[in-house]
Structure formats: structure tokens, C-alpha cells
């Protein structure tokens, strides 16, 4: 995700579904606030947003959607705005596990149940967290690479922001846990920055190919980093279809690369299912005080290849 694309929209904290008055919240349908770290430049969160609208219609609730435009302060301010608007519940996908905690806890203190989705926050005050099991997804990615390489050869790892993003940390830990038990050599593990930067990932892969020309595989912590790996190989005159590239996320661009063979496999975190289930659990709590089935609800990701990619 490129910061330069996001800066153009910086400085705005606008609900995408209209303001709601406190009087309307008291007499009308249940109003849920949904806060995304970014929209319009993220197919993952765009899919979540689309599914949220569909789920809201089915559940008979109203949404107020906030786009933080990949800005921590903006996301915190957006949560404060949702509190002022008197929403009855909040679903939030934090950009940063730590920096959003004060805003989340302030909303809970104001009597609004808050649940995290996709990425957990470092607070126990959320009603529940619902996301994909990133540890298990990363293990599955590693097992796939090990099997494809016949338990030999070498791999490089492109990390996300492991110090600030819980999912990035889990994707690193799960992958390395499995690789370190195998005979596949992990040549290098490099971070592509706080913004999961595709261009930086391309530069890293180009440099590592120069250092390790016979590397066999790349594991990328998200789809953008995998696309960067393809870019880096192409610049280095290496055919990516002759290597193994495995990443997280199956967005439309990833699907194209899977079909043409430049990405070998991807871990689907099921963003639509995450949102559908999270909406249902939160609305059940607001309507009926039904407690979530668990404090942490994790969906098992699915490994997708060209052969298993859904038609369409």
C-alpha cells in the first residue's frame, strides 16, 4: 500500500454513511459504527465494507462507516466522532495495535460496546475480537512451500510491520515456526516498512536475488509484498512463474497473478465471512445481551492456488 496515494486524502475524517443524531439512535434502528484503517486503496477492506452494508440490510441496522485513510490519529478521531454521534456499537479494524487503545477504551467507558475485526488491539476492554487465524495461515503457507520444494532448497521472507501490527507478527511467527522445523533454508527475512510497501518489497527482492541467485521461494506477509516480489524478479530477469511465491490475501489482482502463474498460492483470510460474523455477534449482543461465544473468535484461513481459485 503506497503512502503517496493516501496522503492525497489526508486530513479528512468523514463518515461514509451519514451522520446520525442521538434522537434517531434512541428511536430508530440500531446504529453501528464501523472504522476501517483505509478504504478505496485496499481490496481487503473494500470487500469488508461491501459485506458490512449487505449484513446491515439483512440485520435491519444502520451503519456509520469511517475511513481513517491509513492514519492513526485520524482513526482515533473517527472513534471519538462515533461516540459523539451516539452509535450503539462499534466494529473497528485497527491500523495499529497500540495507538488506538485510548480511543477504544474511551468508547467503552462511554457505554458503547466495541469489537475489533481483522486486527486485534492491545486492550482487554473490547467485547470480542474476530479475525483470521494468522498463525495457522502462516503455518499453512510454510507447509505448502516445504512440500513444493520437497523439503529442501531456500526461501526469503517479506515481513509486514511486526512491531506494530499483530497480524504481521503472527504471520512471521507461524511461518518461521514451520520453516525452522524443515530442511528448507530461510535465507533472509526483511521488512517492507510500516506501510507494507510494494515498491520497497520489489527493491528487497531485487537485492536478495543478486545475493542469492539460486533462491527457490518467497513468502510475503500480504498480497502487495508478493506483487513487489514479482516486480523485483522481473527487473532481475527472473521468471516469477519458475519460483514459488506464497502470500496472504486473495484480492482481484492476486487472483490474476494466480491464474497466470506468477503467484503460486495465497492465504485467504475470508474478509467477508469475518465481517458477516462480527456484525451478527455484535448485533445479537446489543439487541439481546447475548454474550459472544468466545472473547477471541478466529476463522481458519484457506490456502488458494490456481487450481482451487473460485471461478469468476
C-alpha positions in Angstrom: 0.0 0.0 0.0 1.6 3.2 -1.1 1.6 6.1 1.3 1.8 8.6 -1.6 -1.7 7.5 -2.7 -3.1 8.1 0.8 -1.6 11.4 1.5 -3.7 13.0 -1.2 -6.8 12.4 1.0 -5.2 13.1 4.4 -6.9 15.5 6.9 -10.4 14.2 6.4 -12.5 12.3 8.9 -15.8 11.7 7.2 -18.4 9.1 7.8 -19.3 7.4 4.6 -22.9 6.6 5.6 -24.2 9.8 7.0 -24.4 11.3 10.5 -26.9 10.0 13.0 -28.5 12.1 15.7 -28.8 10.9 19.3 -32.6 11.1 19.0 -32.5 8.9 15.9 -30.3 6.4 17.7 -32.8 6.2 20.5 -35.9 5.8 18.4 -34.7 4.3 15.1 -32.9 1.2 14.1 -29.7 0.1 15.9 -26.8 2.2 14.6 -23.3 0.5 14.3 -20.1 2.5 13.7 -17.5 0.7 11.5 -14.0 2.0 11.4 -11.6 0.9 8.7 -7.9 1.9 8.5 -8.3 2.6 4.8 -10.8 2.3 2.0 -10.6 2.7 -1.8 -7.0 1.6 -1.9 -7.4 -1.7 -0.1 -9.4 -4.5 -1.8 -9.4 -6.4 1.5 -11.2 -3.6 3.5 -13.3 -2.6 0.5 -14.7 -6.2 0.5 -15.3 -5.9 4.2 -17.1 -2.6 3.7 -19.3 -4.0 0.9 -20.2 -7.1 3.0 -20.9 -4.8 6.0 -23.6 -3.0 4.0 -25.2 -6.2 3.0 -25.1 -7.6 6.5 -26.6 -4.4 7.9 -29.6 -4.6 5.5 -30.2 -8.2 6.4 -30.0 -7.4 10.2 -32.1 -4.2 9.9 -29.4 -1.9 11.3 -27.8 1.3 10.1 -24.1 1.8 9.6 -21.9 4.8 10.0 -18.6 4.0 8.2 -15.3 5.7 8.9 -12.3 5.7 6.6 -9.1 6.6 8.5 -7.1 6.9 5.3 -4.2 5.0 6.9 -3.7 7.5 9.6 -3.6 6.5 13.3 -4.7 9.9 14.6 -7.5 10.1 12.1 -8.8 6.6 13.1 -8.7 7.6 16.8 -10.6 10.9 16.0 -13.1 8.9 14.0 -13.9 6.7 17.0 -14.4 9.8 19.1 -16.8 11.1 16.4 -18.8 7.8 16.6 -19.1 8.2 20.3 -20.4 11.8 19.9 -22.9 10.6 17.4 -24.3 8.1 19.9 -23.9 4.8 17.9 -24.9 1.7 19.9 -21.9 -0.4 19.0 -18.5 -0.1 17.1 -16.6 -2.5 14.9 -13.0 -1.4 14.3 -10.1 -2.8 12.3 -7.2 -1.1 14.0 -4.3 0.2 11.9 -2.0 0.0 15.0 -2.4 -2.4 17.9 -1.3 0.1 20.5 -2.1 3.6 19.3 -5.9 3.1 19.0 -6.2 1.7 22.5 -7.1 5.0 24.3 -9.8 5.8 21.8 -11.3 2.2 22.1 -11.2 2.4 25.9 -12.8 5.8 25.9 -15.7 4.5 23.8 -16.2 1.5 26.1 -16.1 3.9 29.1 -18.9 5.9 27.4 -21.0 2.7 27.4 -20.5 1.6 23.8 -19.5 -2.0 23.2 -16.5 -2.1 20.9 -15.3 -5.2 19.0 -12.2 -5.5 16.9 -12.1 -7.2 13.5 -9.2 -8.5 11.4 -6.5 -7.0 13.7 -6.7 -7.1 17.5 -5.9 -4.1 19.7 -3.8 -4.4 22.8 -6.6 -4.0 25.3 -8.9 -6.4 27.2 -11.8 -4.0 27.1 -13.2 -5.0 23.7 -16.3 -7.1 23.7 -14.7 -9.6 21.4 -12.1 -9.9 18.6 -13.0 -11.7 15.4 -10.3 -12.3 12.7 -8.5 -14.9 10.8 -6.1 -17.3 12.5 -2.9 -15.7 11.1 -0.6 -18.1 12.9 -2.2 -21.1 11.4 -2.4 -19.4 8.0 1.3 -18.7 8.1 2.0 -22.3 9.1 -0.1 -23.5 6.2 1.9 -21.2 3.8 5.2 -22.7 5.2 3.9 -26.3 4.8 2.9 -25.6 1.2 6.4 -24.2 0.4 8.1 -27.1 2.2 6.0 -29.6 0.2 6.5 -27.9 -3.1 10.3 -27.8 -2.6 10.5 -31.4 -1.5 11.7 -30.3 2.0 14.9 -28.8 0.5 16.0 -25.5 -1.1 15.7 -22.0 0.1 13.2 -19.2 0.8 13.2 -15.5 1.7 10.6 -13.8 3.8 9.0 -10.3 3.3 7.6 -9.1 6.6 4.9 -6.6 7.4 5.3 -4.2 10.3 5.8 -6.8 13.0 6.3 -4.4 15.9 3.0 -2.5 15.5 0.7 -4.9 13.7 -0.4 -8.1 15.4 -1.3 -9.9 12.2 2.1 -9.2 10.7 3.8 -10.5 13.8 1.7 -13.7 13.7 2.4 -14.2 10.1 6.1 -14.1 10.8 6.0 -16.3 13.8 3.8 -19.0 12.3 5.8 -19.2 9.1 9.2 -19.4 10.8 7.9 -21.9 13.3 7.3 -24.4 10.5 10.2 -23.5 8.3 12.7 -23.9 11.1 11.4 -27.5 11.7 12.2 -28.3 8.0 15.2 -28.6 5.8 14.3 -25.5 3.8 16.8 -22.8 4.5 15.4 -19.3 5.4 18.0 -17.1 3.6 16.7 -13.7 4.9 13.7 -12.0 6.5 13.2 -8.4 5.6 10.6 -5.8 6.5 8.9 -3.8 3.7 8.1 -1.0 6.2 5.1 0.2 8.2 3.0 0.6 5.0 3.5 -2.9 3.6 5.3 -1.1 0.7 5.2 -2.9 -2.7 8.0 -0.8 -4.2 10.2 -1.5 -1.2 9.4 -5.2 -1.4 10.5 -5.1 -5.0 13.8 -3.5 -4.2 14.4 -6.0 -1.4 13.8 -9.0 -3.7 16.0 -7.5 -6.4 18.8 -7.1 -3.9 18.4 -10.6 -2.5 18.3 -12.2 -5.9 21.7 -10.5 -6.6 23.0 -12.0 -3.3 21.2 -15.4 -3.6 20.6 -16.0 -7.3 19.5 -19.6 -6.7 16.8 -18.8 -4.2 13.7 -21.0 -4.7 10.8 -19.3 -3.0 9.4 -16.1 -1.5 6.9 -15.9 1.4 5.2 -12.5 1.5 3.1 -11.3 4.5 0.5 -9.8 2.2 -0.5 -9.5 -1.4 1.2 -6.2 -2.0 4.5 -7.6 -0.9 4.0 -10.6 -3.2 3.4 -8.2 -6.1 6.6 -6.4 -5.2 8.4 -9.8 -5.3 7.1 -10.3 -8.8 8.3 -6.8 -9.7 11.7 -7.5 -8.2 12.1 -10.7 -10.1 11.0 -9.2 -13.4 13.5 -6.4 -13.1 16.2 -9.0 -12.3 15.2 -11.0 -15.4 13.9 -13.9 -13.3 10.7 -15.5 -14.4 8.4 -15.5 -11.2 6.5 -18.4 -12.6 9.6 -20.5 -12.2 9.8 -19.7 -8.4 7.4 -20.3 -5.6 5.6 -17.2 -4.3 3.1 -17.5 -1.4 1.3 -14.6 0.2 -1.6 -13.6 2.4 -4.8 -12.2 0.8 -6.7 -13.1 -2.4 -7.8 -9.8 -3.9 -8.7 -9.4 -7.6 -5.1 -8.5 -8.6 -3.7 -11.5 -6.7 -6.3 -13.7 -8.5 -5.0 -12.5 -11.9 -1.4 -13.3 -10.8 -2.5 -16.8 -9.5 -4.2 -17.5 -12.9 -1.1 -16.6 -14.9 1.2 -18.5 -12.6 3.3 -15.6 -11.2 2.0 -16.2 -7.7 1.8 -19.8 -6.6 -0.6 -19.7 -3.7 -2.3 -17.2 -1.3 -3.9 -17.5 2.1 -7.5 -16.3 2.0 -8.4 -14.6 5.3 -12.1 -14.6 4.4 -12.7 -10.9 5.0 -16.4 -11.2 4.0 -17.0 -14.0 6.5 -15.2 -12.1 9.2 -17.5 -9.1 8.7 -20.7 -11.1 8.5 -20.0 -13.0 11.7 -18.7 -9.9 13.6 -21.8 -8.0 12.7 -24.1 -10.8 13.8 -22.3 -11.3 17.1 -22.3 -7.5 17.9 -26.0 -7.0 16.9 -27.0 -10.0 19.0 -25.3 -8.5 22.0 -26.9 -5.1 21.5 -30.4 -6.5 20.9 -30.5 -9.4 23.3 -27.4 -9.1 25.5 -26.2 -12.4 24.1 -22.6 -12.8 25.0 -20.1 -13.7 22.3 -19.3 -17.4 22.1 -15.6 -16.6 22.8 -13.6 -13.5 23.6 -11.4 -14.3 20.6 -13.1 -15.8 17.6 -10.7 -17.0 14.9 -11.6 -18.3 11.4 -9.4 -20.8 9.7 -7.9 -19.3 6.6 -7.9 -21.2 3.3 -4.9 -21.7 1.0 -5.8 -20.9 -2.6 -4.0 -22.0 -5.7 -4.7 -21.6 -9.4 -6.4 -25.0 -9.3 -8.7 -24.1 -6.3 -9.3 -20.4 -7.3 -13.1 -19.8 -7.5 -14.4 -19.2 -11.0 -15.2 -15.6 -11.9 
